[in-house]
Amino acid sequence: MQEAIHPKYYDVDARCACGATWKTRSTKSELHLEICSNCHPFFTGRQKLLDTEGRIVRFTKKFGAQTSEQRKAAAKTKAKKEPATTR
């Protein structure tokens, strides 16, 4: 094994832009972060899903918000309306 090839680890206080701090170990002597789990929208539950093009609305207009029972009933009525063809 080679000697002195591993980086030096420091005990540091990681600081986020929101003001949260926590202790960790790093190869850098200081850690300043822009975002952390305390302020990220995914972890805080404040995440908003944006449908900018209206794709969901267009889909529900085209196909409707059907339940599985409604789809089964529609398939039965469609099968009754179509005459049986033979070759």
C-alpha positions as CSV (number, residue, x, y, z in Angstrom):
1,M,0.0,0.0,0.0
2,Q,1.2,3.5,-0.8
3,E,1.7,6.0,2.0
4,A,0.1,9.5,2.0
5,I,-2.2,9.1,-1.0
6,H,-5.5,9.8,0.9
7,P,-6.8,13.3,1.3
8,K,-7.0,14.9,4.8
9,Y,-10.5,14.9,6.3
10,Y,-11.7,17.8,8.4
11,D,-14.6,18.0,10.9
12,V,-16.5,21.0,9.5
13,D,-19.8,22.9,10.1
14,A,-21.7,22.8,6.8
15,R,-23.7,26.0,6.3
16,C,-26.7,26.5,4.1
17,A,-27.9,29.8,2.6
18,C,-31.1,29.4,4.7
19,G,-29.0,29.5,7.9
20,A,-29.1,25.8,8.8
21,T,-25.8,24.3,10.0
22,W,-24.7,20.7,10.8
23,K,-21.5,18.9,11.5
24,T,-20.0,16.6,9.0
25,R,-16.7,15.5,7.6
26,S,-15.2,16.7,4.3
27,T,-12.0,17.0,2.4
28,K,-12.6,20.8,2.3
29,S,-12.1,22.9,5.4
30,E,-15.3,24.9,4.9
31,L,-18.7,24.0,3.3
32,H,-21.1,26.7,2.2
33,L,-24.2,25.3,0.4
34,E,-26.9,27.1,-1.5
35,I,-29.7,24.6,-0.6
36,C,-30.2,21.8,1.9
37,S,-33.0,19.4,2.9
38,N,-34.3,22.1,5.4
39,C,-35.1,24.6,2.6
40,H,-35.5,22.5,-0.6
41,P,-39.1,22.4,-1.8
42,F,-39.0,18.6,-2.4
43,F,-38.2,17.8,1.2
44,T,-40.3,20.6,2.8
45,G,-43.5,19.6,1.0
46,R,-43.9,23.0,-0.6
47,Q,-43.2,21.7,-4.1
48,K,-45.6,22.7,-6.8
49,L,-46.0,20.8,-10.0
50,L,-46.6,23.2,-12.8
51,D,-48.5,22.2,-15.9
52,T,-47.6,25.1,-18.1
53,E,-48.8,23.7,-21.4
54,G,-52.1,22.4,-20.0
55,R,-51.3,18.8,-21.0
56,I,-53.2,17.3,-18.1
57,V,-56.3,19.4,-18.9
58,R,-56.2,18.4,-22.5
59,F,-55.9,14.8,-21.6
60,T,-58.9,14.8,-19.3
61,K,-60.9,16.7,-21.9
62,K,-60.0,14.2,-24.6
63,F,-60.3,10.9,-22.6
64,G,-62.1,12.0,-19.5
65,A,-61.4,11.0,-15.9
66,Q,-62.8,7.5,-16.1
67,T,-62.8,4.9,-13.4
68,S,-62.2,1.3,-14.1
69,E,-65.9,0.5,-13.7
70,Q,-66.9,3.2,-16.3
71,R,-64.3,1.7,-18.8
72,K,-65.8,-1.8,-18.3
73,A,-69.3,-0.6,-18.8
74,A,-68.3,1.3,-22.0
75,A,-66.5,-1.7,-23.3
76,K,-69.7,-3.8,-22.8
77,T,-72.0,-1.4,-24.6
78,K,-69.5,-1.1,-27.4
79,A,-69.4,-4.9,-27.8
80,K,-73.2,-5.1,-27.8
81,K,-73.5,-2.4,-30.5
82,E,-71.0,-3.9,-33.0
83,P,-72.4,-6.8,-35.1
84,A,-70.5,-10.0,-35.3
85,T,-68.7,-10.4,-38.6
86,T,-67.8,-13.8,-40.0
87,R,-65.6,-14.6,-42.9
